[in-house]
Amino acid sequence: MVPDRDLILKALAHPVRRDMLAWLKEPERHFSGQSHPLGMGVCAGSFERCGLSQSTVSAHLAALSAAGLVTTRKVGPFVFYTRDERTIGAFRASLADL
């Protein structure tokens, strides 16, 4: 799988999205207060820790999802996010071509 580098670079251009990816790398450290098991992923509502409105958080998560950097899992009214390490690894490898 060859990731869309331009879409990923655009997603990574915003510091909040980079923070979100970093938080997802260590969910136990950053989201330990989440009421749902972290094995499900991190609930979208848990990202409000960054001090942004729910709609802004959703827009940032949508950009990360569209770029393939995170995967989503919907459980009832909740959406859970996890890093897509396969896409992240493929993106990193693709940078060697530059």
N, C-alpha and C positions, 0 to 999 in steps of 0.2 A: 504494500500500500504506500503510495506516494502522497504525503499530505499537501494541502494547498498552502504553500509557504506564505503567500501574500495575505491570505485570510488569517493565518496564525500570527504573522507579524503584526497585522492590524489589531488583533485581539490582545496581543502582548504589549501594544503601545501604551495602554492605559495602566498607571501604577496600581489602581484598585484591583484590576483583573490579575495583575502579577501577584498581588497580595493574596487574593482569593486562591490562586493556584498553590501558593506557598502554604497557606493554611490547610488546604486539602491534602498536602503531602504529609502532614502530621495532625490528623484530625483529633487524636486523643489529647494532644497538647492544647489545641485551639478551640475545641468544641466539647470539652469534657462535660459541660452542663446540659448537653442535648438530652431531651427525655427519650428519644428513640435510640435504639442501638446503633452505634457508629458503623457497624458492619453493613447497614443498609445504605450508608452514605451520609452526607451532611444535608440536613433539611434546609431548604431555601431560606426559611425564616431565621435560621441561626446566623446567617450572614449579615443581619442587621447590626451586628457588632461593629461594623465599619462606620456606623453613624450616618448611613445614607437611607433614603426612603425605600420602601418596599419596591416601588416601581423602578427606581434606579438600580437597586440590587438585581432585580429580575432582568433588566436590560443588560447588565454586565454578565450575568450568568448565561443569558441567551447568546451573547457574543462568544463566550468561551465554548458553549455547546456547538454553535454553528461552525466554529473553527475545528471542532473535533477534539478539543483539549480536555473536555469533561464528558462523562456519560450521565444520563438522567434515568431515574427510576421513579415512576409515579405509583404511590400507594395511597389510595383514597384521595383525600384532598391535598396530600403532601407530595412534594417533589424533592427527591434526594439526589445529590451530586457527588460524583467521585472523579478523580483524575483518570484520564485515559492514558496510561503509561505507554501503551503501544504506539499511539499517535505521537506522544511527546518524544519518544525514542526515535521514531522514524523522522520526525522533524529535525531533531538534533543531528541525526546522521545525514540528512539532506543538506545541511549547512556545509558539510565537507566539500560539496560540489562547487561552492562559491569561490 
